[in-house]
């Protein structure tokens, strides 16, 4: 008698829990580890030697916050990514210090709440603005709640010195890529090379189920390179031959990306040699050398002809290197203001302001009722609420779980180390070690929280405070409870404003791109600018939707159906790209192109009420 063995049922974790257990992947940036080790430790040593330990603590906190923003990329991009939030953090520290010195508990709480409303609304603009909002609020809480003997201006100068020290290390220390070509442009060179590798990977995947993911990877590579090259500069245009060459190589990649996307849309496999040219171009960018002969693909279809033409133009651009347009459209002040005052800014501002204000109020109440005992540092609770309420750090439930687990682990580890380490030398070594671990720990929010907890507790003890691990755990759990409650409160207006705002922006960009292609314009520079904007806004919408879908069911339901809309918009952008390539080489669209465009626009029109997107009438004629 045989028995049928039933396979064990797979236990699918809910999205919010699966997200909390997921860690980012990728190589460790050892250059960032080196910068982290050289950040807070030397600053503390210099301050202790000068007899100003408190200023050293402030400078090390600034270096820590800048280290959290020290991500892979170009040197020029790091100036904006690290420097702008640091300037905002210095302003927040100054405001918080003087507010804490001159205002009572109620007035101080009101000031911090208003600051939270403003910083939260500004955070909706983008990643750098989000970093600005975070540092303003964290440093305002630290300035108001950390009793230091120094004046507000001295603290601010120390904060700027600490952040400036880490930024100087980022600009001056070599990285692995800087050993080839111009030292200044190693991040830009790596980012441009990734585009060509992504084009080759998409060509390899054409006609397979991996094509969609490879096209998304190509969009990410283009976004990263665009950001790397478009960082702040003293002059409007590229001023060196090396930089002009990189701009030309980036511009040469755009028609290649367009041709590869059109071939992927057609869905038919292409010859293997088609990907060899982009791979050789990638190697030429990385090695800062000439391309040599490039294998020409067959010219049997419009997409392959476009690929061949793009390879020829790329070879000319690589040899000439006369520069090229980055095809970016800078946001106008009016556009930024619309985002801040729009649905996403209002919703984000209300939640951040309420969480920060309630956190400050509870911390003030506990502080003035002497619940803290000897510990005068009440800033931990509102500062923790800031990190917990930020949606770009993950779904709400995931953030709360990771923050609680990371704080408990970090506090216990520090309590064990503080019992045996000599003071202050052992604590300075611990600060340097924790700073080196921050770039590694950014792969998971819980790990990052644990490392930051150890670092901050060590800094507080260097500043003269007793060991406070137990108090930090209690304050963190209180902040978790506050953010969980506020995060699920009904707010004025409709929920999911961030997702709807990004979907509307993606819809507008995709239709602007389609309108330009169907107009028959031969202005390819404008076309590539519109194409970049369409795919970038779609990627931002996809990221917002993925985070919203991983929330608890009460919040996730507000983003239901959004992923299908984004997928339809992506298919519309891909179809538009295929139309553009076909029009370039034949001058007319096929019935297949027209039918597909009409079908996709009909699908989007059916969802008009749900998205609030504007769908202009466009002539679907060849």
Secondary structure as GFF3:
##gff-version 3
##sequence-region A 1 622
A	DSSP	alpha_helix	15	21	.	.	.	ID=ss1
A	DSSP	alpha_helix	30	37	.	.	.	ID=ss2
A	DSSP	alpha_helix	40	50	.	.	.	ID=ss3
A	DSSP	alpha_helix	53	68	.	.	.	ID=ss4
A	DSSP	alpha_helix	75	78	.	.	.	ID=ss5
A	DSSP	pi_helix	79	84	.	.	.	ID=ss6
A	DSSP	alpha_helix	85	102	.	.	.	ID=ss7
A	DSSP	alpha_helix	105	123	.	.	.	ID=ss8
A	DSSP	alpha_helix	127	145	.	.	.	ID=ss9
A	DSSP	alpha_helix	152	172	.	.	.	ID=ss10
A	DSSP	three_ten_helix	176	179	.	.	.	ID=ss11
A	DSSP	three_ten_helix	183	185	.	.	.	ID=ss12
A	DSSP	alpha_helix	186	205	.	.	.	ID=ss13
A	DSSP	alpha_helix	211	229	.	.	.	ID=ss14
A	DSSP	alpha_helix	241	266	.	.	.	ID=ss15
A	DSSP	alpha_helix	274	287	.	.	.	ID=ss16
A	DSSP	alpha_helix	302	320	.	.	.	ID=ss17
A	DSSP	alpha_helix	333	341	.	.	.	ID=ss18
A	DSSP	alpha_helix	343	368	.	.	.	ID=ss19
A	DSSP	alpha_helix	379	389	.	.	.	ID=ss20
A	DSSP	three_ten_helix	391	393	.	.	.	ID=ss21
A	DSSP	alpha_helix	396	418	.	.	.	ID=ss22
A	DSSP	alpha_helix	425	441	.	.	.	ID=ss23
A	DSSP	alpha_helix	445	462	.	.	.	ID=ss24
A	DSSP	alpha_helix	469	487	.	.	.	ID=ss25
A	DSSP	alpha_helix	497	518	.	.	.	ID=ss26
A	DSSP	alpha_helix	524	549	.	.	.	ID=ss27
A	DSSP	alpha_helix	553	556	.	.	.	ID=ss28
A	DSSP	three_ten_helix	557	559	.	.	.	ID=ss29
A	DSSP	alpha_helix	562	586	.	.	.	ID=ss30
A	DSSP	alpha_helix	591	606	.	.	.	ID=ss31
A	DSSP	alpha_helix	608	611	.	.	.	ID=ss32
###
